[in-house]
Structure formats: C-alpha cells, structure tokens
Amino acid sequence: MKTEVIIIGGSFAGLSAAMPLVRGRRQVVLIDANSPRNRFAKKSHGVFCIDGKAPAEIRSTALSQLSAYPTFQVVEQTATKITQTPDGFVVTLNNGETYEAKKLILAMGVTDQLPDIVGLKEHWGTSVIHCPYCHGYELRDGALGVLATSEMAFHQAVMIPDWGVTTLFTQGQFNPDGEILAQLIRRDVAIEKTAITQILGDGEQIHAVCLTDGRQIPLNGLYVAPNVVIDSPLLQSLNLETLATPMGVTVKVNNFKESSIKGVFVAGDLSNPMQNATLAISSGMMAGVSAHRALIFND
Ligand SMILES: Cc1cc2nc3c(=O)[nH]c(=O)nc-3n(C[C@H](O)[C@H](O)[C@H](O)COP(=O)(O)OP(=O)(O)OC[C@H]3O[C@@H](n4cnc5c(N)ncnc54)[C@H](O)[C@@H]3O)c2cc1C
C-alpha cells in the first residue's frame, strides 16, 4: 500500500507526530507494536493536563482523536524491515505486508537493560524507578535508595533527598570523591559500599534490600538508572548515524528531527538525550511538522 508518511512507533512521540500531518490532510500510516517503555507503570505522571492517567488510556485517547481524521490509519503490527527506494521507503511488517511512503518517522523508543539483581525487575515501574519527576512524588517521605550503575548516580543521589531520606548504594564499584562527595554529605546522603544482592517486597512495594554481608536495609523506593540501548534491527538496516551522550546513545538528528538520511525523521526517546513523555510528545510534533514541510518542499 502507498501512503505519504509512515510512522513506526505509536506511543507519545509517534502519536504526536501524526497529529500535524493528518491535520495537514496528509496520508499517514502509523505502525505500532504497542509495547511502550512505561508499560510497567500503572500511571503516567508529570505530563501537563494528563498527570496520573494510565499509559493505555492516553494511547487510546490519542488514537481515537487521530482516527477522526480520514487520512489516518493505524496498523497494530511490528515493522521488520525498511528498504530505501528512489521514491522513499518500503516498510515490511511481520505479517509480510508492505507499506510504501515518501517520508518516514521513527519513534520506536529505546530498551531498558536492568541490573541483574533478584527482585528488581518485579518492582520496576512501581517502587523501583528511574525518574523522580515520573514517580518520585508517589514514593515521598519514606527511606529511598539510589543504586549506582554509573557515576551519573551520584548526581541523582544529590537530588533525591527532596523526596525522602536517601542512601546511595555504590555496589563497591563507584567511589564519589571531591566536590560531588561534598555535595552528597551536604545533602545528608548516606553512602553504602556493600553490594545489594536482593530486593525484598510484596507485590508492587519494596520493603528492604539485602546486602552481601547479610544486613537488610529498609527502603520504600529504589532509584535505578537502566542501561538504555537503541537496539532496533530497523535502525541497523538504515545505518543511521548515532550520537553518544552522557545519558546514553541516541540517533543523531538536526533541530528539525531529521536524521543523517534525508526523509527519515526520528522522535521520542530514540533521539532525545533527556527522556520523558512530554519531551517525546514535543519532539514528535517537530518531526511531524518537518515531515510535512519536506513533503511540500520536496526536500
Ligand atoms: C517504568 C517507566 C515509567 C515511566 N514513567 C513516566 C512518567 O510517569 N512520566 C513521563 O513523562 N515519562 C515516564 N517514563 C518515560 C517515558 O515512558 C518515555 O520517555 C516515553 O515512553 C517515550 O516515548 P516514545 O514514544 O519515544 O517511545 P515508547 O513510549 O517507548 O514507544 C515506542 C513504541 O514503538 C513501538 N515499536 C518499537 N519497535 C517497533 C517496530 N519495529 N514496529 C512497530 N512498533 C514498534 C513500541 O511497541 C512502542 O509502542 C517512564 C519510563 C519507564 C521505563
């Protein structure tokens, strides 16, 4: 099937990218496997006007609003291949169908690789979290931990006392010193060097962490920065340029969200060094408007 713009990924960034295009009366096919990054959280927080809404409810509201435009089509499948042609791009789905478009918007998100600690995955998105602005308020006032997965954790540990009494768990691998150590001390952050081996909790709520020396430290919430990877086979097939940032690798884009390949725009976590729903929505709008302009000016 031929269309004007294909969007791969139908969460915050992809859905937002579709809006200016369909309002500009352009044909859009949005392909989505419906596995957004925040699917482990019951509620999405910190997004203006929809604070506390369930991720699935946000998606279905966006889809129903987009579906009111006659040029919008959603396909709930996984894209498996992208081929560049003289006229644009052909996207193949896992059911063998193909879609052809002049412009492409990639909004496939990223993958979180979590530390391999017993009990951690089970509480991810509820009381083991990565972002204080997303879920920190809900865990306020209790005993909080920050598990170091890199030296970036020192900076997060300096912030977290705004939400509760904080312990930085260095796992015996990362040693704060100099000015950052002084800041941790100023903020009353306790530093625990013995490694966490297990996280204890009931259902969604953690209660404590177990250390290698047998001690248990009571905790209400644990912050963990996952290793964020961009691992979609679709990116490899296009061989897009990437960018290393202190927060991880992203796809390289210009201010208009165009990638190193003309006609391919990239939005959301895939191209944002700082990642949250609001920034994904914003970058989706930019990618959608840029793809529209590229159709008009034949860029
Ligand atoms: C546990 C957790 C909780 C979070 N809570 C919050 C919060 O409360 N507030 C906040 O602002 N931010 C939160 N975030 C961050 C937020 O989830 C992300 O910044 C946001 O989801 C990024 O949106 P996105 O559209 O770029 O990607 P995603 O939301 O990850 O969506 C990508 C979409 O692309 C689809 N896709 C991927 N590959 C393909 C393919 N080959 N074919 C078809 N579809 C494909 C996926 O299935 C998915 O639907 C949270 C993150 C995590 C990990």
PDBQT file of the ligand as one rigid body, heavy atoms in Angstrom, charges set to zero:
ROOT
HETATM    1  C1  LIG A 301       8.934   2.335  34.057  1.00  0.00    +0.000 C 
HETATM    2  C2  LIG A 301       8.886   3.690  33.383  1.00  0.00    +0.000 A 
HETATM    3  C3  LIG A 301       7.939   4.609  33.790  1.00  0.00    +0.000 A 
HETATM    4  C4  LIG A 301       7.905   5.865  33.192  1.00  0.00    +0.000 A 
HETATM    5  N1  LIG A 301       7.002   6.796  33.643  1.00  0.00    +0.000 NA
HETATM    6  C5  LIG A 301       6.969   8.016  33.090  1.00  0.00    +0.000 A 
HETATM    7  C6  LIG A 301       6.072   9.013  33.600  1.00  0.00    +0.000 A 
HETATM    8  O1  LIG A 301       5.315   8.779  34.541  1.00  0.00    +0.000 OA
HETATM    9  N2  LIG A 301       6.097  10.239  33.017  1.00  0.00    +0.000 N 
HETATM   10  C7  LIG A 301       6.946  10.557  31.975  1.00  0.00    +0.000 A 
HETATM   11  O2  LIG A 301       6.931  11.692  31.496  1.00  0.00    +0.000 OA
HETATM   12  N3  LIG A 301       7.798   9.622  31.478  1.00  0.00    +0.000 NA
HETATM   13  C8  LIG A 301       7.820   8.368  32.005  1.00  0.00    +0.000 A 
HETATM   14  N4  LIG A 301       8.692   7.425  31.521  1.00  0.00    +0.000 N 
HETATM   15  C9  LIG A 301       9.456   7.731  30.306  1.00  0.00    +0.000 C 
HETATM   16  C10 LIG A 301       8.530   7.544  29.086  1.00  0.00    +0.000 C 
HETATM   17  O3  LIG A 301       7.938   6.268  29.177  1.00  0.00    +0.000 OA
HETATM   18  C11 LIG A 301       9.294   7.655  27.765  1.00  0.00    +0.000 C 
HETATM   19  O4  LIG A 301      10.058   8.851  27.737  1.00  0.00    +0.000 OA
HETATM   20  C12 LIG A 301       8.278   7.661  26.601  1.00  0.00    +0.000 C 
HETATM   21  O5  LIG A 301       7.509   6.471  26.651  1.00  0.00    +0.000 OA
HETATM   22  C13 LIG A 301       8.989   7.761  25.278  1.00  0.00    +0.000 C 
HETATM   23  O6  LIG A 301       8.024   7.747  24.275  1.00  0.00    +0.000 OA
HETATM   24  P1  LIG A 301       8.374   7.220  22.825  1.00  0.00    +0.000 P 
HETATM   25  O7  LIG A 301       7.137   7.425  22.028  1.00  0.00    +0.000 OA
HETATM   26  O8  LIG A 301       9.654   7.788  22.355  1.00  0.00    +0.000 OA
HETATM   27  O9  LIG A 301       8.664   5.636  23.000  1.00  0.00    +0.000 OA
HETATM   28  P2  LIG A 301       7.816   4.472  23.658  1.00  0.00    +0.000 P 
HETATM   29  O10 LIG A 301       6.790   5.014  24.593  1.00  0.00    +0.000 OA
HETATM   30  O11 LIG A 301       8.797   3.508  24.212  1.00  0.00    +0.000 OA
HETATM   31  O12 LIG A 301       7.031   3.810  22.445  1.00  0.00    +0.000 OA
HETATM   32  C14 LIG A 301       7.672   3.182  21.382  1.00  0.00    +0.000 C 
HETATM   33  C15 LIG A 301       6.610   2.427  20.605  1.00  0.00    +0.000 C 
HETATM   34  O13 LIG A 301       7.204   1.926  19.394  1.00  0.00    +0.000 OA
HETATM   35  C16 LIG A 301       6.788   0.583  19.224  1.00  0.00    +0.000 C 
HETATM   36  N5  LIG A 301       7.758  -0.129  18.386  1.00  0.00    +0.000 N 
HETATM   37  C17 LIG A 301       9.077  -0.369  18.638  1.00  0.00    +0.000 A 
HETATM   38  N6  LIG A 301       9.622  -1.053  17.628  1.00  0.00    +0.000 NA
HETATM   39  C18 LIG A 301       8.632  -1.239  16.719  1.00  0.00    +0.000 A 
HETATM   40  C19 LIG A 301       8.573  -1.901  15.465  1.00  0.00    +0.000 A 
HETATM   41  N7  LIG A 301       9.650  -2.484  14.933  1.00  0.00    +0.000 N 
HETATM   42  N8  LIG A 301       7.390  -1.940  14.816  1.00  0.00    +0.000 NA
HETATM   43  C20 LIG A 301       6.280  -1.340  15.344  1.00  0.00    +0.000 A 
HETATM   44  N9  LIG A 301       6.283  -0.707  16.522  1.00  0.00    +0.000 NA
HETATM   45  C21 LIG A 301       7.445  -0.663  17.200  1.00  0.00    +0.000 A 
HETATM   46  C22 LIG A 301       6.706   0.030  20.643  1.00  0.00    +0.000 C 
HETATM   47  O14 LIG A 301       5.938  -1.151  20.684  1.00  0.00    +0.000 OA
HETATM   48  C23 LIG A 301       6.077   1.217  21.377  1.00  0.00    +0.000 C 
HETATM   49  O15 LIG A 301       4.678   1.170  21.318  1.00  0.00    +0.000 OA
HETATM   50  C24 LIG A 301       8.779   6.172  32.129  1.00  0.00    +0.000 A 
HETATM   51  C25 LIG A 301       9.720   5.223  31.704  1.00  0.00    +0.000 A 
HETATM   52  C26 LIG A 301       9.788   3.993  32.322  1.00  0.00    +0.000 A 
HETATM   53  C27 LIG A 301      10.817   2.998  31.895  1.00  0.00    +0.000 C 
ENDROOT
TORSDOF 0
